[in-house]
Amino acid sequence: MTAEELEAFRDRFNEIKQSPVRSNRLAALKKDLEECYNIPEHYSVAFINNNLEVMSLYRDVCYAVDSGRVR
């Protein structure tokens, strides 16, 4: 994945944060990130260390999905 694609995901997340209806869109974004970047289901230090920017965004999205709040 390219930097432009990651930026597009960030833009999408920022757009969702402004939306009054977020839960379904956040869940879809989380799934799209998992599929696009092949994020492992189980914790992997190697994957995290090799994909710091992706995982930073992914953690923010997961937090928003799990808590219903957006940072």
C-alpha positions as a Markdown table, in Angstrom:
| # | Residue | x | y | z |
|---|---|---|---|---|
| 1 | Met | 0.0 | 0.0 | 0.0 |
| 2 | Thr | 1.2 | 3.5 | -0.8 |
| 3 | Ala | 1.3 | 6.6 | 1.4 |
| 4 | Glu | -1.6 | 8.0 | -0.7 |
| 5 | Glu | -3.8 | 5.1 | 0.1 |
| 6 | Leu | -3.0 | 5.4 | 3.8 |
| 7 | Glu | -3.8 | 9.1 | 3.6 |
| 8 | Ala | -7.1 | 8.3 | 1.9 |
| 9 | Phe | -8.0 | 6.1 | 4.9 |
| 10 | Arg | -7.0 | 8.9 | 7.3 |
| 11 | Asp | -9.2 | 11.3 | 5.4 |
| 12 | Arg | -12.1 | 8.8 | 5.5 |
| 13 | Phe | -11.6 | 8.5 | 9.3 |
| 14 | Asn | -11.6 | 12.2 | 9.7 |
| 15 | Glu | -14.8 | 12.5 | 7.6 |
| 16 | Ile | -16.5 | 9.8 | 9.7 |
| 17 | Lys | -15.5 | 11.6 | 12.9 |
| 18 | Gln | -17.6 | 14.6 | 11.8 |
| 19 | Ser | -20.6 | 12.5 | 11.0 |
| 20 | Pro | -23.5 | 12.1 | 13.4 |
| 21 | Val | -23.9 | 8.5 | 12.3 |
| 22 | Arg | -20.6 | 6.7 | 12.9 |
| 23 | Ser | -20.9 | 3.1 | 14.2 |
| 24 | Asn | -21.5 | 1.3 | 10.9 |
| 25 | Arg | -19.1 | 3.5 | 9.0 |
| 26 | Leu | -16.3 | 3.0 | 11.6 |
| 27 | Ala | -16.9 | -0.8 | 11.5 |
| 28 | Ala | -16.6 | -0.8 | 7.7 |
| 29 | Leu | -13.4 | 1.3 | 7.9 |
| 30 | Lys | -11.9 | -1.1 | 10.4 |
| 31 | Lys | -12.7 | -4.1 | 8.2 |
| 32 | Asp | -11.3 | -2.3 | 5.1 |
| 33 | Leu | -8.1 | -1.5 | 6.9 |
| 34 | Glu | -7.8 | -5.2 | 8.0 |
| 35 | Glu | -8.3 | -6.4 | 4.5 |
| 36 | Cys | -6.2 | -3.9 | 2.7 |
| 37 | Tyr | -3.2 | -4.2 | 5.0 |
| 38 | Asn | -3.6 | -7.8 | 6.0 |
| 39 | Ile | -3.7 | -6.9 | 9.6 |
| 40 | Pro | -3.3 | -10.1 | 11.6 |
| 41 | Glu | -6.1 | -11.2 | 13.9 |
| 42 | His | -3.7 | -12.0 | 16.7 |
| 43 | Tyr | -1.1 | -9.6 | 18.2 |
| 44 | Ser | 2.1 | -9.5 | 16.1 |
| 45 | Val | 5.1 | -7.4 | 17.3 |
| 46 | Ala | 6.8 | -7.9 | 13.9 |
| 47 | Phe | 3.7 | -6.6 | 12.0 |
| 48 | Ile | 3.3 | -3.6 | 14.3 |
| 49 | Asn | 7.0 | -2.7 | 14.1 |
| 50 | Asn | 6.9 | -2.9 | 10.3 |
| 51 | Asn | 3.7 | -0.9 | 9.9 |
| 52 | Leu | 3.7 | 1.8 | 12.5 |
| 53 | Glu | 1.6 | 4.4 | 10.6 |
| 54 | Val | -1.0 | 1.8 | 9.6 |
| 55 | Met | -1.2 | 0.5 | 13.2 |
| 56 | Ser | -1.5 | 4.0 | 14.6 |
| 57 | Leu | -4.5 | 4.7 | 12.4 |
| 58 | Tyr | -5.9 | 1.2 | 13.1 |
| 59 | Arg | -5.7 | 1.6 | 16.8 |
| 60 | Asp | -7.5 | 5.0 | 16.6 |
| 61 | Val | -10.3 | 3.4 | 14.5 |
| 62 | Cys | -10.5 | 0.4 | 16.9 |
| 63 | Tyr | -10.8 | 2.7 | 19.9 |
| 64 | Ala | -13.6 | 4.6 | 18.2 |
| 65 | Val | -15.4 | 1.4 | 17.3 |
| 66 | Asp | -15.1 | -0.2 | 20.7 |
| 67 | Ser | -15.9 | 2.9 | 22.8 |
| 68 | Gly | -18.2 | 4.7 | 20.5 |
| 69 | Arg | -16.0 | 7.8 | 21.0 |
| 70 | Val | -13.6 | 9.4 | 18.6 |
| 71 | Arg | -10.3 | 11.0 | 19.6 |
